[in-house]
């Protein structure tokens, strides 16, 4: 279940990155994903780090 969500988030982040999402949109996206995944025990800091990594990679 966790890996499935990770795949979804990763693909969504790639789509956002391809559409040149602004940092504000990224923050909103992180927050919405965080609340959706809170039940899985992921920390918001972890998700933000993952988001930052996604935005920096594959440039």
N, CA, C, O and CB atoms as a CASP TS submission, in Angstrom:
PFRMAT TS
TARGET T0000
AUTHOR 0000-0000-0000
METHOD Language model
MODEL 1
PARENT N/A
ATOM      1  N   UNK     1       0.840  -1.202   0.000  1.00  0.00           N
ATOM      2  CA  UNK     1       0.000   0.000   0.000  1.00  0.00           C
ATOM      3  C   UNK     1       0.876   1.254   0.000  1.00  0.00           C
ATOM      4  O   UNK     1       0.653   2.195  -0.761  1.00  0.00           O
ATOM      5  CB  UNK     1      -0.951   0.004   1.227  1.00  0.00           C
ATOM      6  N   UNK     2       1.889   1.234   0.888  1.00  0.00           N
ATOM      7  CA  UNK     2       2.775   2.389   0.983  1.00  0.00           C
ATOM      8  C   UNK     2       3.491   2.633  -0.342  1.00  0.00           C
ATOM      9  O   UNK     2       3.544   3.767  -0.819  1.00  0.00           O
ATOM     10  CB  UNK     2       3.797   2.189   2.108  1.00  0.00           C
ATOM     11  N   UNK     3       4.042   1.576  -0.938  1.00  0.00           N
ATOM     12  CA  UNK     3       4.770   1.740  -2.194  1.00  0.00           C
ATOM     13  C   UNK     3       3.843   2.214  -3.299  1.00  0.00           C
ATOM     14  O   UNK     3       4.246   2.997  -4.159  1.00  0.00           O
ATOM     15  CB  UNK     3       5.443   0.429  -2.599  1.00  0.00           C
ATOM     16  N   UNK     4       2.616   1.747  -3.279  1.00  0.00           N
ATOM     17  CA  UNK     4       1.651   2.188  -4.285  1.00  0.00           C
ATOM     18  C   UNK     4       1.448   3.699  -4.187  1.00  0.00           C
ATOM     19  O   UNK     4       1.436   4.396  -5.202  1.00  0.00           O
ATOM     20  CB  UNK     4       0.300   1.447  -4.112  1.00  0.00           C
ATOM     21  N   UNK     5       1.292   4.196  -2.977  1.00  0.00           N
ATOM     22  CA  UNK     5       1.114   5.637  -2.787  1.00  0.00           C
ATOM     23  C   UNK     5       2.360   6.395  -3.219  1.00  0.00           C
ATOM     24  O   UNK     5       2.264   7.483  -3.786  1.00  0.00           O
ATOM     25  CB  UNK     5       0.785   5.953  -1.321  1.00  0.00           C
ATOM     26  N   UNK     6       3.527   5.822  -2.953  1.00  0.00           N
ATOM     27  CA  UNK     6       4.768   6.480  -3.353  1.00  0.00           C
ATOM     28  C   UNK     6       4.828   6.612  -4.867  1.00  0.00           C
ATOM     29  O   UNK     6       5.254   7.644  -5.386  1.00  0.00           O
ATOM     30  CB  UNK     6       5.990   5.700  -2.833  1.00  0.00           C
ATOM     31  N   UNK     7       4.407   5.583  -5.571  1.00  0.00           N
ATOM     32  CA  UNK     7       4.417   5.635  -7.033  1.00  0.00           C
ATOM     33  C   UNK     7       3.470   6.719  -7.534  1.00  0.00           C
ATOM     34  O   UNK     7       3.793   7.451  -8.470  1.00  0.00           O
ATOM     35  CB  UNK     7       4.024   4.268  -7.627  1.00  0.00           C
ATOM     36  N   UNK     8       2.314   6.816  -6.912  1.00  0.00           N
ATOM     37  CA  UNK     8       1.336   7.836  -7.308  1.00  0.00           C
ATOM     38  C   UNK     8       1.903   9.227  -7.062  1.00  0.00           C
ATOM     39  O   UNK     8       1.826  10.097  -7.930  1.00  0.00           O
ATOM     40  CB  UNK     8       0.008   7.654  -6.536  1.00  0.00           C
ATOM     41  N   UNK     9       2.469   9.434  -5.884  1.00  0.00           N
ATOM     42  CA  UNK     9       3.025  10.743  -5.547  1.00  0.00           C
ATOM     43  C   UNK     9       4.157  11.105  -6.482  1.00  0.00           C
ATOM     44  O   UNK     9       4.250  12.240  -6.950  1.00  0.00           O
ATOM     45  CB  UNK     9       3.514  10.766  -4.103  1.00  0.00           C
ATOM     46  N   UNK    10       5.027  10.128  -6.757  1.00  0.00           N
ATOM     47  CA  UNK    10       6.167  10.389  -7.635  1.00  0.00           C
ATOM     48  C   UNK    10       5.703  10.796  -9.021  1.00  0.00           C
ATOM     49  O   UNK    10       6.229  11.748  -9.598  1.00  0.00           O
ATOM     50  CB  UNK    10       7.067   9.160  -7.724  1.00  0.00           C
ATOM     51  N   UNK    11       4.728  10.086  -9.558  1.00  0.00           N
ATOM     52  CA  UNK    11       4.248  10.423 -10.903  1.00  0.00           C
ATOM     53  C   UNK    11       3.546  11.780 -10.893  1.00  0.00           C
ATOM     54  O   UNK    11       3.679  12.549 -11.845  1.00  0.00           O
ATOM     55  CB  UNK    11       3.291   9.328 -11.431  1.00  0.00           C
ATOM     56  N   UNK    12       2.806  12.079  -9.836  1.00  0.00           N
ATOM     57  CA  UNK    12       2.143  13.381  -9.745  1.00  0.00           C
ATOM     58  C   UNK    12       3.171  14.502  -9.654  1.00  0.00           C
ATOM     59  O   UNK    12       3.000  15.555 -10.268  1.00  0.00           O
ATOM     60  CB  UNK    12       1.202  13.425  -8.529  1.00  0.00           C
ATOM     61  N   UNK    13       4.233  14.278  -8.893  1.00  0.00           N
ATOM     62  CA  UNK    13       5.267  15.299  -8.767  1.00  0.00           C
ATOM     63  C   UNK    13       5.952  15.539 -10.102  1.00  0.00           C
ATOM     64  O   UNK    13       6.284  16.675 -10.441  1.00  0.00           O
ATOM     65  CB  UNK    13       6.295  14.895  -7.710  1.00  0.00           C
ATOM     66  N   UNK    14       6.163  14.471 -10.855  1.00  0.00           N
ATOM     67  CA  UNK    14       6.794  14.640 -12.165  1.00  0.00           C
ATOM     68  C   UNK    14       5.897  15.468 -13.078  1.00  0.00           C
ATOM     69  O   UNK    14       6.383  16.316 -13.825  1.00  0.00           O
ATOM     70  CB  UNK    14       7.096  13.269 -12.808  1.00  0.00           C
ATOM     71  N   UNK    15       4.605  15.227 -13.021  1.00  0.00           N
ATOM     72  CA  UNK    15       3.670  15.995 -13.844  1.00  0.00           C
ATOM     73  C   UNK    15       3.711  17.469 -13.442  1.00  0.00           C
ATOM     74  O   UNK    15       3.737  18.354 -14.297  1.00  0.00           O
ATOM     75  CB  UNK    15       2.230  15.435 -13.708  1.00  0.00           C
ATOM     76  N   UNK    16       3.718  17.722 -12.130  1.00  0.00           N
ATOM     77  CA  UNK    16       3.776  19.096 -11.652  1.00  0.00           C
ATOM     78  C   UNK    16       5.070  19.753 -12.087  1.00  0.00           C
ATOM     79  O   UNK    16       5.080  20.908 -12.512  1.00  0.00           O
ATOM     80  CB  UNK    16       3.639  19.146 -10.132  1.00  0.00           C
ATOM     81  N   UNK    17       6.165  19.009 -11.977  1.00  0.00           N
ATOM     82  CA  UNK    17       7.459  19.570 -12.344  1.00  0.00           C
ATOM     83  C   UNK    17       7.474  19.914 -13.827  1.00  0.00           C
ATOM     84  O   UNK    17       7.981  20.963 -14.224  1.00  0.00           O
ATOM     85  CB  UNK    17       8.599  18.587 -12.006  1.00  0.00           C
ATOM     86  N   UNK    18       6.918  19.031 -14.639  1.00  0.00           N
ATOM     87  CA  UNK    18       6.885  19.268 -16.076  1.00  0.00           C
ATOM     88  C   UNK    18       6.045  20.489 -16.419  1.00  0.00           C
ATOM     89  O   UNK    18       6.271  21.129 -17.446  1.00  0.00           O
ATOM     90  CB  UNK    18       6.346  18.046 -16.800  1.00  0.00           C
ATOM     91  N   UNK    19       5.087  20.814 -15.576  1.00  0.00           N
ATOM     92  CA  UNK    19       4.235  21.973 -15.836  1.00  0.00           C
ATOM     93  C   UNK    19       4.779  23.232 -15.151  1.00  0.00           C
ATOM     94  O   UNK    19       4.089  24.247 -15.062  1.00  0.00           O
ATOM     95  CB  UNK    19       2.804  21.693 -15.362  1.00  0.00           C
ATOM     96  N   UNK    20       6.033  23.152 -14.667  1.00  0.00           N
ATOM     97  CA  UNK    20       6.700  24.311 -14.054  1.00  0.00           C
ATOM     98  C   UNK    20       5.911  24.878 -12.878  1.00  0.00           C
ATOM     99  O   UNK    20       5.579  26.063 -12.846  1.00  0.00           O
ATOM    100  CB  UNK    20       6.913  25.402 -15.094  1.00  0.00           C
ATOM    101  N   UNK    21       5.627  24.028 -11.935  1.00  0.00           N
ATOM    102  CA  UNK    21       4.883  24.429 -10.750  1.00  0.00           C
ATOM    103  C   UNK    21       5.685  25.432  -9.924  1.00  0.00           C
ATOM    104  O   UNK    21       6.895  25.281  -9.756  1.00  0.00           O
ATOM    105  CB  UNK    21       4.526  23.203  -9.902  1.00  0.00           C
ATOM    106  N   UNK    22       5.019  26.430  -9.422  1.00  0.00           N
ATOM    107  CA  UNK    22       5.676  27.428  -8.572  1.00  0.00           C
ATOM    108  C   UNK    22       5.885  26.848  -7.169  1.00  0.00           C
ATOM    109  O   UNK    22       5.223  25.878  -6.798  1.00  0.00           O
ATOM    110  CB  UNK    22       4.834  28.742  -8.504  1.00  0.00           C
ATOM    111  N   UNK    23       6.800  27.434  -6.386  1.00  0.00           N
ATOM    112  CA  UNK    23       7.018  26.953  -5.015  1.00  0.00           C
ATOM    113  C   UNK    23       5.743  26.976  -4.176  1.00  0.00           C
ATOM    114  O   UNK    23       5.528  26.102  -3.336  1.00  0.00           O
ATOM    115  CB  UNK    23       8.083  27.793  -4.335  1.00  0.00           C
ATOM    116  N   UNK    24       4.896  27.987  -4.413  1.00  0.00           N
ATOM    117  CA  UNK    24       3.641  28.062  -3.651  1.00  0.00           C
ATOM    118  C   UNK    24       2.739  26.877  -3.998  1.00  0.00           C
ATOM    119  O   UNK    24       2.122  26.272  -3.121  1.00  0.00           O
ATOM    120  CB  UNK    24       2.906  29.400  -3.936  1.00  0.00           C
ATOM    121  N   UNK    25       2.673  26.559  -5.288  1.00  0.00           N
ATOM    122  CA  UNK    25       1.868  25.407  -5.695  1.00  0.00           C
ATOM    123  C   UNK    25       2.461  24.130  -5.114  1.00  0.00           C
ATOM    124  O   UNK    25       1.738  23.220  -4.710  1.00  0.00           O
ATOM    125  CB  UNK    25       1.783  25.311  -7.238  1.00  0.00           C
ATOM    126  N   UNK    26       3.777  24.080  -5.080  1.00  0.00           N
ATOM    127  CA  UNK    26       4.448  22.911  -4.515  1.00  0.00           C
ATOM    128  C   UNK    26       4.107  22.727  -3.053  1.00  0.00           C
ATOM    129  O   UNK    26       3.883  21.609  -2.588  1.00  0.00           O
ATOM    130  CB  UNK    26       5.948  23.030  -4.679  1.00  0.00           C
ATOM    131  N   UNK    27       4.071  23.838  -2.333  1.00  0.00           N
ATOM    132  CA  UNK    27       3.724  23.794  -0.914  1.00  0.00           C
ATOM    133  C   UNK    27       2.304  23.270  -0.743  1.00  0.00           C
ATOM    134  O   UNK    27       2.049  22.420   0.111  1.00  0.00           O
ATOM    135  CB  UNK    27       3.867  25.192  -0.270  1.00  0.00           C
ATOM    136  N   UNK    28       1.383  23.774  -1.552  1.00  0.00           N
ATOM    137  CA  UNK    28      -0.009  23.331  -1.488  1.00  0.00           C
ATOM    138  C   UNK    28      -0.111  21.851  -1.818  1.00  0.00           C
ATOM    139  O   UNK    28      -0.832  21.101  -1.160  1.00  0.00           O
ATOM    140  CB  UNK    28      -0.884  24.151  -2.446  1.00  0.00           C
ATOM    141  N   UNK    29       0.622  21.443  -2.849  1.00  0.00           N
ATOM    142  CA  UNK    29       0.619  20.035  -3.246  1.00  0.00           C
ATOM    143  C   UNK    29       1.148  19.161  -2.114  1.00  0.00           C
ATOM    144  O   UNK    29       0.567  18.122  -1.801  1.00  0.00           O
ATOM    145  CB  UNK    29       1.464  19.829  -4.518  1.00  0.00           C
ATOM    146  N   UNK    30       2.257  19.589  -1.500  1.00  0.00           N
ATOM    147  CA  UNK    30       2.834  18.846  -0.382  1.00  0.00           C
ATOM    148  C   UNK    30       1.820  18.702   0.739  1.00  0.00           C
ATOM    149  O   UNK    30       1.635  17.617   1.291  1.00  0.00           O
ATOM    150  CB  UNK    30       4.100  19.540   0.135  1.00  0.00           C
ATOM    151  N   UNK    31       1.170  19.803   1.065  1.00  0.00           N
ATOM    152  CA  UNK    31       0.206  19.774   2.157  1.00  0.00           C
ATOM    153  C   UNK    31      -0.943  18.824   1.855  1.00  0.00           C
ATOM    154  O   UNK    31      -1.353  18.056   2.725  1.00  0.00           O
ATOM    155  CB  UNK    31      -0.330  21.172   2.426  1.00  0.00           C
ATOM    156  N   UNK    32      -1.467  18.865   0.641  1.00  0.00           N
ATOM    157  CA  UNK    32      -2.593  17.997   0.307  1.00  0.00           C
ATOM    158  C   UNK    32      -2.164  16.534   0.331  1.00  0.00           C
ATOM    159  O   UNK    32      -2.910  15.679   0.808  1.00  0.00           O
ATOM    160  CB  UNK    32      -3.169  18.363  -1.073  1.00  0.00           C
ATOM    161  N   UNK    33      -0.965  16.236  -0.180  1.00  0.00           N
ATOM    162  CA  UNK    33      -0.474  14.860  -0.155  1.00  0.00           C
ATOM    163  C   UNK    33      -0.215  14.422   1.281  1.00  0.00           C
ATOM    164  O   UNK    33      -0.483  13.279   1.652  1.00  0.00           O
ATOM    165  CB  UNK    33       0.810  14.724  -0.998  1.00  0.00           C
ATOM    166  N   UNK    34       0.303  15.334   2.074  1.00  0.00           N
ATOM    167  CA  UNK    34       0.606  15.011   3.468  1.00  0.00           C
ATOM    168  C   UNK    34      -0.658  14.610   4.214  1.00  0.00           C
ATOM    169  O   UNK    34      -0.675  13.606   4.926  1.00  0.00           O
ATOM    170  CB  UNK    34       1.276  16.202   4.166  1.00  0.00           C
ATOM    171  N   UNK    35      -1.713  15.397   4.050  1.00  0.00           N
ATOM    172  CA  UNK    35      -2.947  15.071   4.753  1.00  0.00           C
ATOM    173  C   UNK    35      -3.546  13.776   4.234  1.00  0.00           C
ATOM    174  O   UNK    35      -4.150  13.019   4.994  1.00  0.00           O
ATOM    175  CB  UNK    35      -3.953  16.205   4.616  1.00  0.00           C
ATOM    176  N   UNK    36      -3.383  13.519   2.954  1.00  0.00           N
ATOM    177  CA  UNK    36      -3.912  12.284   2.383  1.00  0.00           C
ATOM    178  C   UNK    36      -3.160  11.073   2.918  1.00  0.00           C
ATOM    179  O   UNK    36      -3.717   9.979   3.000  1.00  0.00           O
ATOM    180  CB  UNK    36      -3.832  12.323   0.856  1.00  0.00           C
ATOM    181  N   UNK    37      -1.895  11.267   3.280  1.00  0.00           N
ATOM    182  CA  UNK    37      -1.060  10.140   3.691  1.00  0.00           C
ATOM    183  C   UNK    37      -0.798  10.088   5.187  1.00  0.00           C
ATOM    184  O   UNK    37      -0.072   9.215   5.662  1.00  0.00           O
ATOM    185  CB  UNK    37       0.241  10.192   2.969  1.00  0.00           C
ATOM    186  N   UNK    38      -1.379  11.010   5.924  1.00  0.00           N
ATOM    187  CA  UNK    38      -1.117  11.096   7.357  1.00  0.00           C
ATOM    188  C   UNK    38      -1.362   9.763   8.058  1.00  0.00           C
ATOM    189  O   UNK    38      -0.644   9.405   8.993  1.00  0.00           O
ATOM    190  CB  UNK    38      -1.986  12.177   7.983  1.00  0.00           C
ATOM    191  N   UNK    39      -2.364   9.041   7.609  1.00  0.00           N
ATOM    192  CA  UNK    39      -2.716   7.781   8.250  1.00  0.00           C
ATOM    193  C   UNK    39      -1.608   6.751   8.110  1.00  0.00           C
ATOM    194  O   UNK    39      -1.551   5.788   8.874  1.00  0.00           O
ATOM    195  CB  UNK    39      -4.002   7.236   7.667  1.00  0.00           C
ATOM    196  N   UNK    40      -0.723   6.952   7.130  1.00  0.00           N
ATOM    197  CA  UNK    40       0.382   6.019   6.950  1.00  0.00           C
ATOM    198  C   UNK    40       1.577   6.377   7.827  1.00  0.00           C
ATOM    199  O   UNK    40       2.602   5.697   7.798  1.00  0.00           O
ATOM    200  CB  UNK    40       0.804   5.985   5.494  1.00  0.00           C
ATOM    201  N   UNK    41       1.440   7.436   8.599  1.00  0.00           N
ATOM    202  CA  UNK    41       2.487   7.785   9.541  1.00  0.00           C
ATOM    203  C   UNK    41       3.676   8.503   8.929  1.00  0.00           C
ATOM    204  O   UNK    41       4.754   8.524   9.524  1.00  0.00           O
ATOM    205  CB  UNK    41       2.957   6.570  10.212  1.00  0.00           C
ATOM    206  N   UNK    42       3.504   9.087   7.759  1.00  0.00           N
ATOM    207  CA  UNK    42       4.607   9.836   7.159  1.00  0.00           C
ATOM    208  C   UNK    42       4.661  11.228   7.767  1.00  0.00           C
ATOM    209  O   UNK    42       3.630  11.839   8.045  1.00  0.00           O
ATOM    210  CB  UNK    42       4.451   9.918   5.618  1.00  0.00           C
ATOM    211  N   UNK    43       5.862  11.714   7.966  1.00  0.00           N
ATOM    212  CA  UNK    43       6.003  13.062   8.509  1.00  0.00           C
ATOM    213  C   UNK    43       5.982  14.091   7.400  1.00  0.00           C
ATOM    214  O   UNK    43       6.377  13.808   6.269  1.00  0.00           O
ATOM    215  CB  UNK    43       7.291  13.188   9.317  1.00  0.00           C
ATOM    216  N   UNK    44       5.526  15.267   7.724  1.00  0.00           N
ATOM    217  CA  UNK    44       5.472  16.338   6.745  1.00  0.00           C
ATOM    218  C   UNK    44       6.882  16.700   6.278  1.00  0.00           C
ATOM    219  O   UNK    44       7.098  16.978   5.099  1.00  0.00           O
ATOM    220  CB  UNK    44       4.763  17.570   7.333  1.00  0.00           C
ATOM    221  N   UNK    45       7.830  16.695   7.198  1.00  0.00           N
ATOM    222  CA  UNK    45       9.206  16.999   6.831  1.00  0.00           C
ATOM    223  C   UNK    45       9.739  16.012   5.809  1.00  0.00           C
ATOM    224  O   UNK    45      10.436  16.392   4.867  1.00  0.00           O
ATOM    225  CB  UNK    45      10.091  17.000   8.060  1.00  0.00           C
ATOM    226  N   UNK    46       9.408  14.740   6.002  1.00  0.00           N
ATOM    227  CA  UNK    46       9.854  13.727   5.056  1.00  0.00           C
ATOM    228  C   UNK    46       9.283  13.998   3.676  1.00  0.00           C
ATOM    229  O   UNK    46       9.991  13.900   2.674  1.00  0.00           O
ATOM    230  CB  UNK    46       9.451  12.332   5.532  1.00  0.00           C
ATOM    231  N   UNK    47       8.004  14.339   3.624  1.00  0.00           N
ATOM    232  CA  UNK    47       7.360  14.581   2.332  1.00  0.00           C
ATOM    233  C   UNK    47       7.969  15.809   1.655  1.00  0.00           C
ATOM    234  O   UNK    47       8.173  15.811   0.441  1.00  0.00           O
ATOM    235  CB  UNK    47       5.836  14.766   2.511  1.00  0.00           C
ATOM    236  N   UNK    48       8.256  16.844   2.428  1.00  0.00           N
ATOM    237  CA  UNK    48       8.866  18.042   1.845  1.00  0.00           C
ATOM    238  C   UNK    48      10.253  17.726   1.301  1.00  0.00           C
ATOM    239  O   UNK    48      10.634  18.214   0.237  1.00  0.00           O
ATOM    240  CB  UNK    48       8.949  19.173   2.888  1.00  0.00           C
ATOM    241  N   UNK    49      11.007  16.909   2.031  1.00  0.00           N
ATOM    242  CA  UNK    49      12.334  16.525   1.550  1.00  0.00           C
ATOM    243  C   UNK    49      12.219  15.745   0.256  1.00  0.00           C
ATOM    244  O   UNK    49      13.002  15.945  -0.673  1.00  0.00           O
ATOM    245  CB  UNK    49      13.078  15.697   2.604  1.00  0.00           C
ATOM    246  N   UNK    50      11.242  14.856   0.200  1.00  0.00           N
ATOM    247  CA  UNK    50      11.024  14.057  -1.001  1.00  0.00           C
ATOM    248  C   UNK    50      10.644  14.963  -2.167  1.00  0.00           C
ATOM    249  O   UNK    50      11.134  14.792  -3.283  1.00  0.00           O
ATOM    250  CB  UNK    50       9.927  12.995  -0.760  1.00  0.00           C
ATOM    251  N   UNK    51       9.782  15.911  -1.902  1.00  0.00           N
ATOM    252  CA  UNK    51       9.354  16.868  -2.928  1.00  0.00           C
ATOM    253  C   UNK    51      10.554  17.666  -3.437  1.00  0.00           C
ATOM    254  O   UNK    51      10.732  17.824  -4.645  1.00  0.00           O
ATOM    255  CB  UNK    51       8.268  17.824  -2.367  1.00  0.00           C
ATOM    256  N   UNK    52      11.369  18.164  -2.521  1.00  0.00           N
ATOM    257  CA  UNK    52      12.547  18.941  -2.914  1.00  0.00           C
ATOM    258  C   UNK    52      13.472  18.105  -3.785  1.00  0.00           C
ATOM    259  O   UNK    52      14.009  18.585  -4.783  1.00  0.00           O
ATOM    260  CB  UNK    52      13.302  19.449  -1.674  1.00  0.00           C
ATOM    261  N   UNK    53      13.649  16.858  -3.397  1.00  0.00           N
ATOM    262  CA  UNK    53      14.508  15.958  -4.165  1.00  0.00           C
ATOM    263  C   UNK    53      13.950  15.756  -5.570  1.00  0.00           C
ATOM    264  O   UNK    53      14.693  15.762  -6.552  1.00  0.00           O
ATOM    265  CB  UNK    53      14.650  14.603  -3.449  1.00  0.00           C
ATOM    266  N   UNK    54      12.640  15.580  -5.653  1.00  0.00           N
ATOM    267  CA  UNK    54      12.004  15.377  -6.957  1.00  0.00           C
ATOM    268  C   UNK    54      12.188  16.604  -7.844  1.00  0.00           C
ATOM    269  O   UNK    54      12.421  16.476  -9.046  1.00  0.00           O
ATOM    270  CB  UNK    54      10.507  15.066  -6.785  1.00  0.00           C
ATOM    271  N   UNK    55      12.082  17.793  -7.251  1.00  0.00           N
ATOM    272  CA  UNK    55      12.189  19.017  -8.030  1.00  0.00           C
ATOM    273  C   UNK    55      13.617  19.244  -8.514  1.00  0.00           C
ATOM    274  O   UNK    55      13.830  19.870  -9.552  1.00  0.00           O
ATOM    275  CB  UNK    55      11.720  20.207  -7.207  1.00  0.00           C
ATOM    276  N   UNK    56      14.597  18.737  -7.763  1.00  0.00           N
ATOM    277  CA  UNK    56      15.994  18.951  -8.127  1.00  0.00           C
ATOM    278  C   UNK    56      16.493  17.911  -9.113  1.00  0.00           C
ATOM    279  O   UNK    56      17.382  18.195  -9.916  1.00  0.00           O
ATOM    280  CB  UNK    56      16.861  18.939  -6.892  1.00  0.00           C
ATOM    281  N   UNK    57      15.937  16.715  -9.064  1.00  0.00           N
ATOM    282  CA  UNK    57      16.422  15.651  -9.938  1.00  0.00           C
ATOM    283  C   UNK    57      15.826  15.765 -11.334  1.00  0.00           C
ATOM    284  O   UNK    57      14.796  16.409 -11.533  1.00  0.00           O
ATOM    285  CB  UNK    57      16.096  14.287  -9.343  1.00  0.00           C
ATOM    286  N   UNK    58      16.473  15.147 -12.277  1.00  0.00           N
ATOM    287  CA  UNK    58      16.002  15.112 -13.670  1.00  0.00           C
ATOM    288  C   UNK    58      15.818  16.499 -14.267  1.00  0.00           C
ATOM    289  O   UNK    58      14.936  16.699 -15.102  1.00  0.00           O
ATOM    290  CB  UNK    58      14.695  14.356 -13.755  1.00  0.00           C
ATOM    291  N   UNK    59      16.625  17.446 -13.855  1.00  0.00           N
ATOM    292  CA  UNK    59      16.484  18.809 -14.379  1.00  0.00           C
ATOM    293  C   UNK    59      16.906  18.879 -15.833  1.00  0.00           C
ATOM    294  O   UNK    59      16.854  19.949 -16.440  1.00  0.00           O
ATOM    295  CB  UNK    59      17.309  19.793 -13.549  1.00  0.00           C
TER
END
